[in-house]
Amino acid sequence: MKQFQVPQFIEVEDKIFGPLTLKQFLYVLGGGGIIFLLYAFLPFFLMFLFAIPVAVFFWALAFYKVNGQPFIKVLEGALNHYSGARLFLWKKVEKPKTVETPASGKAEAKKVFLPKLTESKLKELAWSLDIQHRGRND
């Protein structure tokens, strides 16, 4: 029987560029490139004003972790949450039923008794139907 070695520490990325992983290196390189473009095309004061947020953002992408997750995953989750569809639920308010009486010809609001199905009754009904259904198939 042949022995195989099981890989260890698979969640740790390899350090390729000194102390940086490939992703970290690319984030730092991208941030540095954007800051260089700001330096080349803007006056120093404006470049400095815009370079600080860019540097902080790309530093966060490269090194910051939230609850052990990379910042890019947190950012992706936030963007998906705010751009995705939402499901809104509300409590429906019952309005009294209108019943037209033949004598007056007018529609009048009267309380009409409609039996309500409580959760326990619903579970009991579902259970009994499930048991009866299983009994027929066996």
Stockholm file with secondary structure:
# STOCKHOLM 1.0

chainA/1-138         MKQFQVPQFIEVEDKIFGPLTLKQFLYVLGGGGIIFLLYAFLPFFLMFLFAIPVAVFFWALAFYKVNGQPFIKVLEGALNHYSGARLFLWKKVEKPKTVETPASGKAEAKKVFLPKLTESKLKELAWSLDIQHRGRND
#=GR chainA/1-138 SS CCCCCCCCCTTSCCEEETTEEHHHHHHHHHHHHHHHHHHHHSCHHHHHHHHHHHHHHHHHHHHCEETTEEHHHHHHHHHHHHHSCCCCCCCCCCCCCEEECTTTCSEEECCCCCCCCCHHHHHHHHHHHHHHHHHHHC
#=GC SS_cons         CCCCCCCCCTTSCCEEETTEEHHHHHHHHHHHHHHHHHHHHSCHHHHHHHHHHHHHHHHHHHHCEETTEEHHHHHHHHHHHHHSCCCCCCCCCCCCCEEECTTTCSEEECCCCCCCCCHHHHHHHHHHHHHHHHHHHC
//
